[in-house]
Structures are given as structure tokens and as C-alpha cells.
């Protein structure tokens, strides 16, 4: 069941990454994204390109086989994830004050960016200090926030089908896309046996 869940998560993460990279590096953009690039080109580029890398790299980090059989690859992918989070998170934080949806959305996306950067930094600090159990817990929180990119793209069509106008749904989605993720991550951390990882020899 865990493998199935990881597989579904990885497929969804990859699809969102492909969308982000196409939006970042080609002209095949939605009007919403195109308007974003016209106003905030570098910020949008960093947020989308870095976010696409982070969401794929983060999914790979949950592979038990990769962690135990290829520890060097695991560490290198982890470094790539953290750099991508830094680029995408800073881009997101800079975009948040001008996001669609007014003050509610500004704070929703701003908090998401701040917490994503903060949990990723905590994951880096804990692994550098040798606390591998804390590192895993912080990485779970960090990636739960990263998956906001997936949830946002699930909520948008859902609210559309329900007939909720975009102007009303988007401020709510700016919080719904990540707050439940973080709650589920905390529940998982508290109710799962997360054994500490020993440093690879």
C-alpha cells in the first residue's frame, strides 16, 4: 500500500513538474501564467523552474531503496531539493504580495513560502548536526508543503465544477492547498514509526 501511495504521489508530482517546466521555458502558458511572466518574469521563472525540480527530487527522497542502497545519490538529490526549494521558495515569497485574491491570498501564499523555506532549513540544520530522525521529520513537513502545488491544481477544477467563482475560491485555495497537508504530515509523524537513519558509510 505504501508503494502504491508513493507511486501515485510521484506520478502527480511529475505531472505538476512538467506543467511548471513547460510554463517556465516555453510559450505554451495559460493566460494567468502569461500575465504573471509579463509582470514578474524572474520571480515567476525561479518559482516555477525551481518548484518543478523540488517536487520531483522530493518524491525520490521517499524511496526506501534509494536511501539504503544508494545513499550517495540520496544525499545528492537531497542537496538538489534544498537548492530548488531556496530558488522556488524565495520566488514564491516575492510573488505572494501581488498574488491574485487580495490580502487573504497574499498571506496564504506568503505563509506557505515562509514555512516551506523554514522547514527545509530545519531539515538541513538537523542533518548537518547528525540528528537523522529530526531530519526525516522536517523533510516530511517540507515536502507536505511542496505538495501544495499538486493540491492547488486539484482544488481549482474542483471549485470550478462546484460552481464557485474563481475570485471567491482562489483566496480559500491559497490556504487549503497547504494547511491540510501539514496537518496530515504531523499526524503521520506522530502515528508512524520513523526510525532514525544512520549516516551512510
C-alpha positions in Angstrom: 0.0 0.0 0.0 2.9 2.3 0.8 4.5 1.6 -2.5 1.2 2.4 -4.3 0.8 5.7 -2.4 4.4 6.6 -3.2 3.8 5.8 -6.8 0.6 7.9 -7.1 2.4 10.8 -5.3 5.3 10.6 -7.7 3.2 10.5 -10.8 1.2 13.5 -9.7 4.4 15.3 -8.7 5.9 14.6 -12.1 2.9 15.9 -13.9 2.9 19.1 -12.0 6.7 19.4 -12.6 6.1 19.0 -16.3 3.5 21.7 -16.2 5.8 24.0 -14.3 8.7 23.5 -16.7 6.6 24.0 -19.8 5.2 27.2 -18.3 8.7 28.3 -17.3 10.6 27.5 -20.5 8.1 27.6 -23.4 5.3 29.9 -24.7 2.7 27.3 -24.0 1.3 29.1 -21.0 -2.2 29.8 -19.7 -3.3 33.4 -19.8 -2.9 33.5 -16.0 0.7 32.4 -16.1 1.5 34.6 -19.1 0.3 37.7 -17.3 2.5 36.6 -14.4 5.6 36.4 -16.6 4.8 39.8 -18.1 4.9 41.4 -14.7 7.3 39.3 -12.6 9.5 37.4 -15.1 12.4 36.4 -13.0 10.4 35.7 -9.9 7.9 33.5 -11.8 10.7 31.7 -13.6 12.5 30.9 -10.4 9.3 29.8 -8.6 8.2 27.5 -11.5 11.5 26.1 -12.6 12.8 25.5 -9.0 9.4 24.2 -7.9 9.4 21.6 -10.7 12.8 20.3 -9.6 11.9 20.3 -5.9 8.7 18.4 -6.3 10.3 15.6 -8.3 13.5 15.5 -6.2 11.5 15.4 -3.0 9.4 12.5 -4.2 12.5 10.5 -4.9 13.7 11.1 -1.3 10.9 9.0 0.0 12.2 5.9 -1.8 13.4 3.5 0.8 15.5 1.6 -1.8 17.3 4.9 -2.8 18.0 5.8 0.8 19.5 2.4 1.8 21.0 1.1 -1.5 22.2 4.4 -3.0 23.0 6.7 0.0 25.3 9.0 -2.1 22.5 9.5 -4.6 20.1 10.2 -1.8 22.3 12.9 -0.4 22.9 14.5 -3.7 19.2 14.5 -4.6 18.6 16.0 -1.2 21.0 18.8 -1.9 19.3 19.4 -5.2 16.0 19.6 -3.4 17.2 22.1 -0.9 18.7 24.4 -3.6 15.5 24.1 -5.6 13.4 25.0 -2.6 15.5 28.0 -1.9 15.0 29.3 -5.5 11.3 28.4 -5.7 10.5 29.5 -2.2 12.1 32.9 -2.5 10.4 33.4 -5.8 7.1 32.4 -4.2 7.6 34.8 -1.3 8.3 37.7 -3.7 5.3 36.8 -5.8 2.9 36.4 -2.8 2.3 40.2 -2.1 1.0 40.6 -5.7 -0.9 37.3 -6.0 -4.5 37.2 -7.2 -7.1 37.0 -4.5 -6.3 40.0 -2.3 -4.9 40.1 1.2 -6.2 36.7 2.2 -4.3 35.1 -0.7 -1.2 37.3 -0.1 -0.9 35.9 3.4 -1.8 32.4 2.4 0.9 32.1 -0.2 3.3 34.1 1.9 2.9 31.8 4.8 3.3 28.8 2.6 6.6 30.2 1.2 7.9 31.1 4.6 7.1 27.7 6.1 8.5 25.8 3.1 11.8 27.6 3.4 11.8 27.3 7.2 11.1 23.6 7.4 13.7 22.9 4.6 16.3 24.9 6.5 15.4 22.9 9.7 15.9 19.7 7.7 19.3 20.9 6.6 20.4 22.0 10.0 19.3 18.7 11.7 21.1 16.5 9.2 24.3 18.6 9.4 24.2 18.1 13.2 23.7 14.4 12.9 20.1 14.3 14.1 18.8 12.0 11.3 15.4 11.4 12.9 14.7 15.1 13.2 15.9 15.5 9.6 13.3 13.0 8.3 10.5 14.6 10.3 11.4 18.1 8.9 11.7 16.7 5.4 8.2 15.2 5.7 6.9 18.6 6.7 8.8 20.4 3.9 7.6 18.0 1.2 4.0 18.2 2.5 4.2 21.9 1.8 5.8 21.3 -1.5 2.8 19.2 -2.5 0.7 22.4 -2.2 1.5 22.7 -5.9 -0.4 19.4 -6.6 -3.3 20.3 -4.3 -3.8 23.7 -5.8 -4.2 22.2 -9.2 -6.7 19.7 -7.9 -8.8 22.3 -6.0 -9.0 24.8 -8.9 -11.0 22.5 -11.2 -13.0 21.1 -8.2 -14.2 24.5 -7.2 -14.9 25.2 -10.8 -17.1 22.1 -11.1 -18.9 23.2 -7.9 -19.7 26.5 -9.5 -17.6 28.6 -7.1 -16.3 31.7 -8.9 -12.5 32.0 -9.2 -12.5 35.3 -7.3 -14.1 33.6 -4.3 -12.3 30.2 -4.5 -8.7 31.4 -5.0 -8.2 33.1 -1.6 -9.5 29.9 0.1 -7.4 27.7 -2.0 -4.3 29.7 -1.1 -4.7 28.2 2.4 -6.5 24.9 1.6 -3.6 23.8 -0.7 -1.2 23.5 2.2 -2.8 23.7 5.7 -4.4 20.2 5.4 -1.1 18.8 4.0 0.8 20.0 7.1 -1.9 18.6 9.4 -1.7 15.2 7.7 2.2 15.3 7.9 2.1 16.0 11.6 -0.4 13.1 12.1 1.8 10.8 10.1 4.9 11.8 12.1 3.1 11.2 15.4 1.5 7.9 14.5 4.2 6.3 12.4 7.3 4.6 13.5 10.0 6.8 12.0 13.3 5.1 12.8 16.4 7.3 12.6 18.7 6.8 9.7 22.3 6.2 10.4 24.8 8.2 8.3 26.0 6.3 5.2 29.5 4.9 5.4 
